């Protein structure tokens, strides 16, 4: 607030003292003040009238209901004019069919449990709570069984009917077309990607070509040009054609989903058409600035959306560089290369900030796919969609061509995305690194504009040096790190030795799926390995695991390993000695072996040293009949701190450890079997005398872990407890016997 008062005083000073008055300074300062107060006013207007707990809420459906297998999500505008996020579990196929009849504008009565969105529970995790708050959404309603009752009121206005038509067309696409092309058509025409298979969508994102699935300026430009030409050919004057387009463009913006890129492109096109109609010239930079300021004025929180940031940033960069590109490059191929390179470079830091990696194949793939999508797929998609209103599917030639071509293209993309070297994992950059990256990029653009021989040398060296710093930072960190990753009801612990001498991962968590029925299958199922473990590793800049230690064969400990091996190189796998009985265990070990990991079976008495750290295996013997009792028990000594990892060890295994190692004491204990009642016995605790304990368990899990008796025993021993269900991820920074604790606390 003090700096705001200073700026206000300075503005008044400029106004009162004409000699000091500068027009540009006045414009800049006044614009800043206006938008500052707009932001403050928007934040002050935020609020909610609801409270957590069971509620019955009445409202109007605001968004197209998304039904994916046995899940339903949509947004409801309540009768208090507050937006509520609905996330429902569908219990049977009949209920799924009933939910498909819900359309935008329906009046609904929904009974369920209202709760706040969870904040991030892992380091580097997407902040879903903030994402919703930026859209003035404070609550998630999870309906009770058969508690969604909706009726069509038939009193909606034209905008609502337009949205209903959009929903009807999307449903038609889903029902009549293959998932490969249906997903593309819904994305390119209506701006909806929900129909695309999860793995295919991830491939587009991983390869840096996800923007091709967004309705962008290119789409809008093609539509405007084609529509203008058709109107002229119909005998309509140029002036009337421009007026028709000015009316039609906002309608198309709504049909295309009104994403930031769509709104930007639509408003820019409308501004250009308006100035042409008035026979005035508009500088492109002036136009994009006006659109940006207007957009932010009416929706201040839009600046936090990734799509908005990338759309306007790339547009600004291309507009500023257009004169240089047009003057210096005369061949169409050279211009496409220059434009693609500018777009890639200017968006690289923001993508790195959100994805923690850069797609190596992005530039060559964009050079191939931009012309392919723009010149072939996009026109054919629009033509096939329009023809679908007058021709049966069997006679729709563009549709047939695309349905037979795109699967081959997508197979290639999936294979390319499966290559580990397709991306370079850099980790989450700090603010300083982000500033340095953009300083280097801006310097490069200025050098490019001035021209000269080898103009690119200095900025390229600067950019390479900053990336080198980002890659090197973990290797100059003298602290060891132990992170309990919050994988829900499961285990996963990340060990980073000082100076990155080695990286170990103990277990990977796993999701137990009960979706055996066909109707329950989702396009993108939640996977602990892909959705939690891998992003956590990428955020830390981890590209390889030296040793993956899988304590035993239960799915909640090893289920995430398949997704891990697809993205992160694993050098060695350590598995407990004993018979490998489960089918999933066999398949997993085969996959790990095929991906180049060396597999070693551990038993009591084995151990190794890594630098000053030591690791000793205390169990299994290899003859245990129970899988939990066969868990690898690993004693780690890091920076003078001893930590005992126990897998799912229970009372029988604990008794054996007490008898076999009567002198064993540790500083930190990983509680066995998520804190079940049959673990962490009193004799075990009394001998180990831990000062602190990790408890890895899922929030509100159906097993009741950790058991109250276990917590009581720990509290009686005055043990510090770190629980993933309460604290989220917990990270210990170890150095010379000292422990620094970081946690992702849940609110």
N, C-alpha and C positions, 0 to 999 in steps of 0.2 A: 504493500500500500504506500509506503513512503516514496518509492520511485514514481508512482502515479501522481502524487501531489507535486513532486518536482517538475514532472512533464507539464502538468496543468499550469503551474506558476510560470514556467518558461514560455508556454504558448501565450499566456496573457501578456507577458513581457514583450513578446514579439509583436503582438497586436497594438500595444500602447506606444511602442517606440518604433516608429516607421523606419528609421535608418537601419535597424537590426532585422527588419522584416524580410524574410525570404519565402517566396511562394512555395517552393518545393518542400522546404522544411515545415511550413504550415500545413500543407496537404498531408505530408507523412505523419506529423504529430496528431492532427485532428482525426485522421483515419485510424490511427492506433487507439486513440481515446474512444472513438465511436465503437470500435469492435471490442475493446476491453469492456465497456459498459454493457454491450450486447451479450458478451459471454457471462458477465456477472449476473445480469438479469435472467439469463437462461438457467444458470445454476440455482438462483434463488427460487425460481418457479418450480424446481423439481420437488417432488414429495409424494407421499402415498397415504391413503386412508385405510389401508388394509393392515392386518396383523397376521403373524404366522399361526398355523393351525388348520383345523378342518373348516372349510368355508363352502358356501353355495354362492356362486357368482353368476350374474346375468350379464349378457353382453352380445355384441355383434362380431361375427368372424371377420377379421381384418385381412388375413393372408390366406393363400391357397393351402388347404390342409395337405401336409406331406405324409403319405402313408408308405412306410418302408417295412415290409414284413409285418411283425407284430408290434410296431411302434407308430404312433401318430404325433405329429407336432404341428402347431398352428398358433396364431396370436388372436387374442380376443380383446376388443375394446369394451371395457365394463360399463355399466350404467353410470359410473362415477367418472367416466371418460379417462380411465387409466388402462394402459396396455398390460395384459397378462400373457406370459408365455405358457402355453399348454403343452405338456409332455405326457402322453398317455401310453400305457401298456395295453395291448389288445389281447384279450384272453382266448378268443376263439375266432374261427374263420367267418362265422356269421357276423360277429361284431365288426370285423374288418370290412366286410361288404357294406354293412350299415354306415360305417364312417365315410365310405367313398361317396355317399350321397350328400355329404356336407359341402356347401359351396360358400364362397365369399358373400357376405351380407346376411347370412342366416342368423336368426336370433336364437341364442343358446342359453340353456340353464345347465351349469356344470357344478357338480359337487365333488370335492376332493380335498387334498391336503396342500395348503399354501406354504411354500418355504422360500427362503432367499437363495439366489444362485450361489454356488460355492466359489470362493476365491481360489486362485491357483494352489495346488497342494504339492507341486514339484518345482524345483528351480528351472526357470526357462520355459515354464508351461504357459500355454495360451490362457489369457485372463478372460474367461467367459463372463464372469460377473461384471467386469468393467465394460465388456462388449455390450451387455444388455443395458447397463446403466446409461451408457452413452446414447441409447435409444429410448430413455425414460422408462425402462422396464425394471421393476424392482422385485417381481415375484415370479416363481414358477409354480403352476398349479398341476398337480398330479392327480387326475380324476380317479375316483373309486370305480369299481367294476360296474358297468352298465349305468354310469352316472352322467353321461353326456346326452342331453336332449336338445335337439335343434329343429327349428321349423323355418320354412321360407316365408317371409312376410310379404313379398311382392310389392314392397314400397320403396325400393331402392331407386336412386337417381341414375343418370346416364353413366357417370363414372363407375358406379358399382356394377351396372350391367356390362360395361366394357371389361371389367375385371372378371366377371362371370364368363363372358365369351372367351377370354384368355384361358381360364381354367378349363373350359369345355374343350378347347383346341388341344391343350396339353394332355388331357385325358384321352382324346382321340389318338394322338400320336403314340401314347404309351400302349394303347390297346392294339393298334393296327400295324405298328412298325417294329422292326427288330430293335433290341436294346442298343446295338452299335449305332445305327443311324438315327433312331428315335431320340437318343440322348443328344446327338449332334444337332438335330433340327430344333429341339426344344431350347438348346443353348444359343444357337445362332439367330433364331427368330424371336424367341420369347425371353431370352436371358436367364433361363432356368437350367441349372446343371444337375438337379437332384435325380434326374432319370438316368444319368450316366453311372455305369458300374464304378464302384469305389476304386478298384485297382487301376482302371483306365484313367480315371481322373487324377490319381496319384502320379501316374506315368506322365501325363501332361504337365503336372506341376513340377515334378522332379527334373524334367528335361528343359524347363524354362519356356514352354510354349503354351502355358495355361491361358495367356492373354488372348490367344486365337479363339477361345471359346466364349469370350466376352463380346457383347454388342458394343462396338467401338465407333470411333469417328469414321473409319473406313466403311463400316456397314451403313451408317447414316448417310455418308457422302454418296455411296452407290445408290441408295434408295432415293435420295433427293434428285440425283442426276437422271436416273431412269424415269422417275415420276414426272420430272420437268419435261423430258423428251416426249413422253407419252401424251402429256397435256397439250404440248405444242402441236403434236401430230393430229390431235383431235380437233384442232382449230381454235384452241383457246389462246388468247393473247399472252405475251410474256408477263405482263403486269398481273393479269388474273391468275396465271399459273403460280406466280410467286405468292399471291394472297392465299390461294388454295393450300399451298405447301405450308405456309405459316399457320394455318388452321390444323393441318394434318399432322405436323411434326409433334406437337404435344401429345396427341392421341397415340402416335407410334411410340413415344417415350414411355407411356403407361403400358402399352402392349408388350414392350421389350423389358419390362421389369423396373424401370426407373432407377437402375444402378448408377453410381456416380459417373462412370464413363459414358453411359447413355445420356444422362442429363447434361453433362458437359458438351458432348457432341451435338445434341439437339439444340441447346441454347446458342452455341456458336453458329450453327447452320441458320437458325432463326434470325440471329443478329445480322449475319451476312446478307440473307434474303431481304431483311427489312431495309438495310442501307442501300442495297441494289434497287429495291423498289422506290426508294426516295432519291435515287440517282446520286448517292453519296458514296465516298470511299471510306472504308474502315481499315485502319492498320490492324493486322492480325494480333499483334501483341496487346493493343488496346482492347480488342475484343475478348481475349482470353482473360485479361485482368478484370474486366467488368463482370464476366461470367463468374470468375472465381470469387470476387468480393460479394456479388449478389447471392451466390450459393451459400457462402459462409454466413452471410448476414441472416438469412432465413433458417439456417440449420448449422449453428456453430459447432456442434459435436461431430459434424461430418469430417472435420479435419483429422480425426483419429482413425478413420476407415482406411485400410490399406488400398482399396480400389481407388478411392479419392486421391490419395497421395500419389500413387503411381500414374494415374490418368493425367492429373494436372502437371506433375513434374515432367513427364515425358513430353507432354504437349508444349510446355514452356520451352524445353530444350530444343524441340524440333522447330518451333517458330523462330527462336533466336538464331538457330544455325542454318535456317533455310536459305538466306542469301548466299552464304559461303558455299553451301552444297550446290546450289544452282549455278553459281559462277564458276566453281572449280571443276565440277564433274559434269560431263555432257552425255555420257553413255548411261542408258537406263539401268544397266546392271551395276555400274559404279554408284549411282545415286541410291539404289536399293541397299547396297552394302553400307554406304555411309549412314543412311537413315537407321538401318538395323543396328549398326554399331553404336550410334548415338543413344538410341533407346535402351540398349543393353547396358551401356556404361553408366548412364545417369540413374538407372533404376537398381543397379547392382548393390549399393550400400543398404538401401531400404529392404531389398529382398534378403540380404544377408542378416539384417537385424531381426527379421521375422522367421527365416528358415534356417539360419545358422550354416548354410552351405551355398555354393555357387554351382550352377549347372555348366559343366565343361562343354557339353554339346549344344548349348543354347544358340550360339551364333550360327554355326552351320545348319542346324535344324530350322532356325527361323528363316534363313535364306532360301531353304527349300519349301518350308510349309507356308510361309506368308503368301507367296504367289499361288501355291496349290489351293490353299483355303480361299484366298481372295478371288482368284480368277476362275476356279472350277467349283469347289464345294459350295461356297456361299451363293453364287448365282443359281446353281442347280438346285440348291436347297429351297430358295425362294420360289423358283419356277415349279418345282415338284409340289410344294405346299399349295400354291395357287391352283395348279392343275387338279389337285386332290378334290376340289370342290365340284369339278365337272367330269372327271374321269375316274374309272375304277382303278384300284391299285395295279391290276395286271396290265393296264395300258399306259400307266404313268412312266414313260421311258426315263426321264431324269431320276425319278425315284428308284427305279430298278438298277440303273447304273451306279448310283451312290450306295445302295444296299449291298451290291456285290463288290464294290471297290473299297469302301471304308474298312471292312473287317481286316483286309490285308494290310492296309495302312496302320491300323491300330495294333496288329500283331507285331509289326516292325517297331512301333513305339514302345510296346511292352517289353520287347527284347532289349531295346536300347536302354530303357529305364532300369532293367535288371542288372546292367553292368555296374559294378561297384565304382569304377573310375568315371562313371557318367557325371558324378558331382564331386566337388572338393569341399570337404567339411572344414570350416574355419572356426566355428564356435560363435557365440554371441558377442558382437563387438561392443566395446565400451563407448561412452559418449565421445571421448577424446579420439578414438579410432574413427568414429563416424565423421567427426569434424575434419580430421586429416584426410580421409578418403575424398570428401567433397572438395576440400582445398586442392587436392591433387587433380581431381576431375575438372574443376573450373580452370585451373592453370593450364591443363591440357587443351581445353576448348579455346582459350585465349591464344595459346601458341599456334593451334591449328588455324585460327582465324587470321593471324599475322602471316602464316605461311613460312616458306623457307625450307631449306634442306634439313632433313632429320628433325623436323619440328616435334615429332612424337617421342624423341629419345628421352628427354628430361621428365615429362609427365609419366611415361611408361616406367621409367626407373623409380620415380617417386611412388607410384601406385604399387609396384612390385615390392618396394621396401616396406610399405605400410602393411601389405599382406604378409610379408615375412615376419614383421613384428607380431602381428596377430597370431600367426602360427607358432611363434617362438615363446610367447608369454608363459604358457604352462611349463616349459622346460627350464625356466629360471626361478620357479617357485620352490622354495626350500621346505615347504610344509607337506606332510602327508595328509591325505584327505580320506575320510570314511563317510560315505553317504548312504543313509537308509532311504531308498527310493520308495515313494508311496505308490504301491501297485495294487492297493485294495487288499482283498483277502489273499495274500501270498507273500513271498519273500523276494527281495532283490537288494543287494548291497554292492556298492561300487567302492573299490579301494584304489586310490591313486598314490603311488609312492613319490617321495620327494624327487623333484627335477624330472618327473615323468619317467623314472627308471623302469617302471612297469605299471600296467593297469590290469586289475583283476575285477571280475564281476562274479559275485556269488549269487546264483539263481537269477531268474529273469521274470518271475511272476508268471501268471497265466490265467486265462479266462475259461471257466467251465461253461460250455454251451449246452443248452437244453433244446435247441431249435432243430429238432429232427423232422418236423413236418415241413413240407414244401412251402406252404403259405407263410411260414414264419421267417423264411430266409430273407436277409436284408442285402441291399446293394453294397453297403459298407458296414460290416460287423465290427464292433469294438474289439480291438486286439491289444492286450496289455503291452506286448513287445513293440508293436508298431506305433501305438498311440501314446505310450508313456516312457518305456525304457529307451527306445531309440532316440526320440527327441531330447530326453535328458542327457544322453551321451553326446549328441550333436551340439547341444548348447554349451557343453564343456570343451568342444573342439576335439572330441575323441574319435579317431578314425580306425583304431584297431584295439582289440582286446588281447592282451598277452596270454591270459589264462581265464577261461570260463569255467567256473567251479559249480557244477550242478550237484547239489547235496544228495538228492534222491529223485525217484521217478514220478512223483506226484505232479499233476498238471499245474497246480498253483505255484510250483517252483521252477518248472522247466518249460511251461507252455509258451512263453514269449520268445523262446530261442530261435524258432523258425524265422520270425520277422527280424530278429537281431542279425542273423547270419546273412540276410538279404541286403543289409545296408552297411554293416560293420564287419571288417575282417577279424576273424577269430583264429589265433595261432595254435592254441592248445585247449583241449577240453579235459577237465579232471572229473572223473565219475567214480562213485563208490564201488568198491569190490563186492561182487555177488552176482547172482543170476539176473540177466536183463529179461524180465518177463513180459512187461507190457508192450502192446503193439505200437503205441505212440513212442515209447522209449526206443524201440528198434528203429523206427522210421527216422526219428530225430538224430540218433547217432549216425545213421547212414548218410543223412543230409549233411551233417557237420563234417563227416569224413570226405564226402564228395566235394565240399567247398574248401578243402585243403587244411582242415584242422586236424592236428595230431591228438589222438584220444588215449588217455592214460587212466588206468583204474587204480584208485588209492585205497590204502588200508592202514591200519594203526601202525605207527612207527616210522612212516615215511615223512619226509619234510624237505625243506629247501631254504636257502638264503637268497635274498635279493638286495644287494648293497648292505646296509646296516639292518635291514628288516629280516626277520626270521618267521617261518611258518612251519607248524608241526601238526601232523594228522593224528588225532587221538581216537578216532573211530571212523569207519566200522572195522570189525574184525574180518567180516566177509561171510560169516556163517549165520548171521541174524535172519530169522524167518520173516520178521515184520519189516515193511519198507521204511516206516518211520524210524525204527531202531537202527536201520542201515544207513541213516543219514551221515554224511561227512561232517565230522566235528573238527573244526580247524582252529588252532590257537595261533593268533597273529601277534607279533611284537613289533610295533611301529613307533619309532621315536620315543622309546621308553615307556610306552603304554601297551598293556596286554589286553587283547580282545578275544573272547571265545565265541565263535559262530557255531551254532548247534543244530541248524536245519530244523527238522520236526522231531528232535529227540524228546522222548518222554521218560516216565519214571524208571523203567527198566534200564534204559541206557544211562540215565543219570546215576543210578546206583552202581553200575559197572565203572563209570568214570571215578566216582568217589573211592571205590575200592582199589582201582588200578593206579590212581594218582592222588594219594592221600595228602601230598604237599601242594596240590594245585590251587592257586589263587589267581584271580584276574581283576583288572581294573573295571572292565566293561563286559557285560554279558548280553549276548543276543538270546532272548528268551525263546525256548523251544516251542515248536508247534503253535505259534501265534498266541501263546499264553493260555493254552487249554488247561483244564483242571488237572489233567494227568501229567503235567510238566511242572518244572520249577519247584521241586519239592523242597521242604524245609532243610533236610540234611545237605542237599546240594547247595543251597544258598549259604548255609552256615559255613561250609568248607570253602567255597569260592570267594566269599566276602566281596562281592562286586560293589563298586561305588556308584555305578550307573548301569542302566539296562535299556536295550532296544526292544520294543514290542511292535512287530509288524503285523497289523490286522486291518481288515476292512471296516469302514464306518458302518455301523448298524448291521453287522454281518449276522447271518442266520444261525451261526454256531455259538454266539454269545462270547466270542473271544475279544479281549482277554477275560478270563474268568475272574470274578470278584475275589475269590480265594487267593489267586496268584497275585493280584494287585495288593491285597492285604499283607501277604507274606513279604512282598518287596518293600512296602511301606514300613512294616515292623523292623526290617533290616536297614531302614533309612536309605534306601537305594533311590537315586534319581531316575525317573522313568521318562523315556522318550517314546511316545506312541504315535504311529503313523496315522491312526484313525482320529487323533486329536491335534497333533502337531504337523501333520503332513510330512514332507521329506525333512530329515534332520541330517545335517552335515557337521562332522567334527574336523577341525583343523588341528593337527598334531605337530608339535615342535619341542624337542628337548624336554619331554615329560609334561608339557603344558597342553591344555585342551581348550580350544575355543569352539563354542557351539553356535551353529546357525540353524534356524528352523523356518519352515514355511508354515506359519501359524494360521489355522482356520479361525474365521471370525464367528 
